[in-house]
Structures are given as C-alpha cells and as structure tokens.
Amino acid sequence: MRRQLGEIALDAAIVRPPGREPLVLLNPVVLEKSTETDEQFEGCLSFFDVRGLVPRALALRVAYDTLEGVRCVSVFERGLARLVAHEVDHLAGRLYRARMRPGVDPIPVREYRGSGTAWSYEA
C-alpha cells in the first residue's frame, strides 16, 4: 500500500512467509541485490488463475522502518527475499509479469500444480 502525506511517502509491505509471523516493512528500500539469482514460479492475487516464472535475486539487503519507528536494515534470502521483492515491487506499481523473461508466458494454475519446486524460507 502506498500513501502520500504531504511530501512524505508512506509505504507498507506486509510479507507473510509460511509458518512465521508476518513481516511489516514500512518505507522499504532495497539497498542491494545479490548477483546470484534463480527463477521460480510466482503467483499473485492480481492474476490468481496463473503462475509465472520470475527471475529474482537470491538475497536482498533492505532498509525499512518498524511499527515502532525504528529504521532497520535486514538481509532476506531465498524464498523470503522473493516474497519481499514481490511486495516491494507492488509499492512501485510493478507486477511479477513485468519481471518475467521476454517470450515466457504465465501458465494456468492447473498446469502449474506439482511442477514448481518449493521455496526455501530459512533465515
């Protein structure tokens, strides 16, 4: 969610990794991306009936504010980096389909089921 209060941008990304507490990232800024990437299927409520192969960095260094107003810098890796990147992209108005390689189209969910590999959410 992106909101503007006068000259101050207020961005909020809520990331809900499986089996973990949600992460609330206020005003997140990606400071650094690893050069190592992988390509995994992603889905989105914007395109609920398809999945697309999206290349993403395997690690992100992100600055953000907490709900308590503390500025933090964290490194997110693998599946968690992918989730954070996906949500931060939304704040910039970008959907995962814009990240897909040219010529690669999303596939219907029924074709996707069982074809993807599980993401790793380890810290």
C-alpha positions as a Markdown table, in Angstrom:
| # | Residue | x | y | z |
|---|---|---|---|---|
| 1 | Met | 0.0 | 0.0 | 0.0 |
| 2 | Arg | 1.4 | 3.4 | -1.0 |
| 3 | Arg | 0.1 | 6.6 | 0.6 |
| 4 | Gln | 1.3 | 10.2 | 0.4 |
| 5 | Leu | 1.1 | 12.6 | 3.4 |
| 6 | Gly | 2.2 | 15.9 | 2.1 |
| 7 | Glu | 5.8 | 15.4 | 0.9 |
| 8 | Ile | 6.2 | 12.2 | 2.9 |
| 9 | Ala | 5.7 | 8.8 | 1.2 |
| 10 | Leu | 4.2 | 6.2 | 3.4 |
| 11 | Asp | 4.8 | 2.7 | 2.0 |
| 12 | Ala | 3.8 | -0.5 | 3.8 |
| 13 | Ala | 4.6 | -4.0 | 2.7 |
| 14 | Ile | 3.2 | -7.0 | 4.7 |
| 15 | Val | 5.1 | -10.2 | 4.0 |
| 16 | Arg | 3.5 | -13.5 | 5.3 |
| 17 | Pro | 6.0 | -16.3 | 5.0 |
| 18 | Pro | 4.6 | -19.8 | 5.7 |
| 19 | Gly | 4.9 | -20.8 | 9.4 |
| 20 | Arg | 6.3 | -17.5 | 10.5 |
| 21 | Glu | 5.0 | -14.2 | 11.9 |
| 22 | Pro | 4.2 | -11.6 | 9.2 |
| 23 | Leu | 6.9 | -9.0 | 8.5 |
| 24 | Val | 5.8 | -5.4 | 8.4 |
| 25 | Leu | 8.2 | -3.3 | 6.3 |
| 26 | Leu | 7.4 | 0.4 | 6.3 |
| 27 | Asn | 9.0 | 2.6 | 3.7 |
| 28 | Pro | 11.2 | -0.3 | 2.4 |
| 29 | Val | 14.2 | 0.5 | 0.2 |
| 30 | Val | 16.2 | -2.3 | -1.5 |
| 31 | Leu | 19.8 | -1.3 | -0.9 |
| 32 | Glu | 21.5 | -4.2 | -2.5 |
| 33 | Lys | 20.7 | -7.4 | -4.5 |
| 34 | Ser | 22.8 | -10.4 | -4.9 |
| 35 | Thr | 24.1 | -11.2 | -8.3 |
| 36 | Glu | 23.1 | -14.8 | -7.8 |
| 37 | Thr | 19.6 | -15.4 | -9.0 |
| 38 | Asp | 17.1 | -18.2 | -9.5 |
| 39 | Glu | 13.9 | -18.5 | -11.5 |
| 40 | Gln | 10.8 | -19.7 | -9.7 |
| 41 | Phe | 7.1 | -19.7 | -10.2 |
| 42 | Glu | 5.2 | -16.8 | -8.6 |
| 43 | Gly | 1.5 | -16.2 | -8.2 |
| 44 | Cys | -0.4 | -13.0 | -7.2 |
| 45 | Leu | -3.9 | -12.1 | -6.3 |
| 46 | Ser | -3.7 | -9.7 | -9.3 |
| 47 | Phe | -3.5 | -12.8 | -11.6 |
| 48 | Phe | -5.0 | -15.5 | -9.3 |
| 49 | Asp | -5.5 | -18.1 | -12.0 |
| 50 | Val | -2.0 | -18.2 | -13.5 |
| 51 | Arg | 1.6 | -18.6 | -12.3 |
| 52 | Gly | 4.7 | -17.2 | -14.0 |
| 53 | Leu | 8.4 | -18.0 | -13.9 |
| 54 | Val | 10.2 | -15.0 | -12.4 |
| 55 | Pro | 13.9 | -14.5 | -12.0 |
| 56 | Arg | 14.9 | -12.8 | -8.7 |
| 57 | Ala | 18.0 | -12.2 | -6.7 |
| 58 | Leu | 18.6 | -14.9 | -4.0 |
| 59 | Ala | 19.4 | -12.2 | -1.4 |
| 60 | Leu | 18.3 | -8.7 | -0.7 |
| 61 | Arg | 19.6 | -6.1 | 1.7 |
| 62 | Val | 16.6 | -3.9 | 2.7 |
| 63 | Ala | 16.2 | -0.8 | 4.8 |
| 64 | Tyr | 12.8 | -0.3 | 6.4 |
| 65 | Asp | 11.0 | 1.2 | 9.4 |
| 66 | Thr | 9.3 | -0.9 | 12.0 |
| 67 | Leu | 5.9 | -0.2 | 13.5 |
| 68 | Glu | 7.8 | 1.3 | 16.5 |
| 69 | Gly | 9.5 | 3.8 | 14.1 |
| 70 | Val | 13.0 | 2.2 | 14.2 |
| 71 | Arg | 14.9 | 2.2 | 11.0 |
| 72 | Cys | 16.4 | -1.3 | 10.3 |
| 73 | Val | 18.5 | -3.0 | 7.7 |
| 74 | Ser | 18.0 | -6.7 | 7.1 |
| 75 | Val | 19.2 | -9.3 | 4.7 |
| 76 | Phe | 16.5 | -11.6 | 3.3 |
| 77 | Glu | 17.5 | -14.8 | 1.5 |
| 78 | Arg | 15.9 | -17.3 | -0.9 |
| 79 | Gly | 12.1 | -17.6 | -0.6 |
| 80 | Leu | 11.9 | -14.7 | 1.9 |
| 81 | Ala | 13.9 | -12.5 | -0.5 |
| 82 | Arg | 11.5 | -13.4 | -3.2 |
| 83 | Leu | 8.4 | -12.5 | -1.1 |
| 84 | Val | 9.9 | -9.2 | 0.0 |
| 85 | Ala | 10.9 | -8.3 | -3.6 |
| 86 | His | 7.5 | -9.2 | -4.9 |
| 87 | Glu | 5.8 | -7.0 | -2.3 |
| 88 | Val | 8.2 | -4.1 | -2.7 |
| 89 | Asp | 7.6 | -4.3 | -6.5 |
| 90 | His | 3.9 | -3.7 | -5.8 |
| 91 | Leu | 4.8 | -0.5 | -4.0 |
| 92 | Ala | 6.4 | 0.7 | -7.2 |
| 93 | Gly | 3.3 | -0.3 | -9.2 |
| 94 | Arg | 5.1 | -3.3 | -10.7 |
| 95 | Leu | 3.6 | -6.8 | -11.1 |
| 96 | Tyr | 5.5 | -10.0 | -11.4 |
| 97 | Arg | 4.6 | -10.4 | -15.1 |
| 98 | Ala | 6.9 | -7.3 | -15.8 |
| 99 | Arg | 9.8 | -9.3 | -14.3 |
| 100 | Met | 9.3 | -12.4 | -16.5 |
| 101 | Arg | 11.7 | -13.0 | -19.3 |
| 102 | Pro | 10.5 | -11.9 | -22.7 |
| 103 | Gly | 8.7 | -14.6 | -24.6 |
| 104 | Val | 7.8 | -16.5 | -21.4 |
| 105 | Asp | 4.1 | -16.5 | -20.6 |
| 106 | Pro | 2.3 | -17.4 | -17.4 |
| 107 | Ile | 0.7 | -20.8 | -17.2 |
| 108 | Pro | -2.7 | -21.8 | -15.8 |
| 109 | Val | -2.7 | -22.9 | -12.2 |
| 110 | Arg | -4.0 | -26.4 | -13.2 |
| 111 | Glu | -0.8 | -26.8 | -15.3 |
| 112 | Tyr | 1.4 | -25.4 | -12.6 |
| 113 | Arg | 0.3 | -27.7 | -9.8 |
| 114 | Gly | 3.1 | -30.0 | -8.9 |
| 115 | Ser | 5.5 | -28.6 | -11.4 |
| 116 | Gly | 7.2 | -25.9 | -9.2 |
| 117 | Thr | 9.9 | -26.5 | -6.7 |
| 118 | Ala | 9.3 | -25.5 | -3.1 |
| 119 | Trp | 10.9 | -22.2 | -2.0 |
| 120 | Ser | 13.3 | -22.2 | 1.0 |
| 121 | Tyr | 12.3 | -19.8 | 3.8 |
| 122 | Glu | 15.3 | -20.5 | 6.0 |
| 123 | Ala | 16.8 | -17.4 | 7.7 |
